[in-house]
Amino acid sequence: MATVRVSIVHDDTGRIVSVSRPAENANVIVLSGDGQSVLETEVDEESVNDLVAGKHLVDAGNKKIVEKAP
């Protein structure tokens, strides 16, 4: 599985607001609003749609993505 670098904007509760996947070799700065942060990480390319669909949260303390509880 191919991995891709993503920037995930999330709020204080870990809810994902947006996911950016810059083009290769692009120098991109992702900005966040009040009460938001950005996590830069690598994910499986196939999981990007799940991140956008709201099936995951950001665990900011551990700097990782976790599945939402059902």
C-alpha angles and dihedrals in degrees: 000000000000119000124213133197113245137179113216121197110205138171128238092275093053096255110150112239099177143350122213125192108188122208116262115281091010118138102220131171115202115206128204132203132233112311092014136107137189125237116195113200145137121258137173108275091234092058097060092089091053090054091053092045092063098249093127142047132207116247095208095184092059095030095234143110119252133188117253116248112252 
